[in-house]
Amino acid sequence: MASIKPLGDRVLLKVLDQESKTSSGLYIPDTAQEKTQKAEVIEIGPGGTDKDGKRLTIDVKKGDIVIYDKFAGVKIKDGNNEYLIVSNNEIVAVIA
């Protein structure tokens, strides 16, 4: 993929594949799977300021595994990989 650098308080995420097999060993077809909301942080923007001039900070760093809002971001597809560009406030948690 070409180098993508998010602007402002946006973050580039690589969507992680969801497990297609249950713990008991049954395979779940793609049509029955709910889309995962876990992703790895690939790149972060420089931050920015809001309409009041207050500095916006980004709460994640490269390599973090995060959970994001279900309908968040702009989707980008590169081969079998799916990426999202989301605003910092669309990331709801970091998985430790």
RAURHU-V737235 format. One record per backbone hydrogen bond with DSSP energy under -0.5 kcal/mol. NH is the residue of the N-H (numbers start at 1). CO is the residue of the C=O. Records with the same first field share a line. If there is no record, write none. Layout:
NH = CO  CO
//
This chain:
6 = 4
10 = 7
11 = 86
12 = 43
13 = 11  84
14 = 40
15 = 13  82
16 = 38
22 = 26
25 = 22
28 = 20
29 = 27
32 = 29
33 = 29  30
39 = 66
40 = 14
41 = 64
42 = 12  40
43 = 12
45 = 10
47 = 8
48 = 56
50 = 54
53 = 50
56 = 48
59 = 57
63 = 41
64 = 61
65 = 95
66 = 39  64
67 = 93
68 = 37
69 = 90
72 = 69
74 = 85
76 = 83
78 = 81
81 = 78
83 = 76
84 = 13
85 = 74
86 = 11  84
88 = 9
90 = 87
91 = 88
92 = 67  90
93 = 67
95 = 65
96 = 94
//
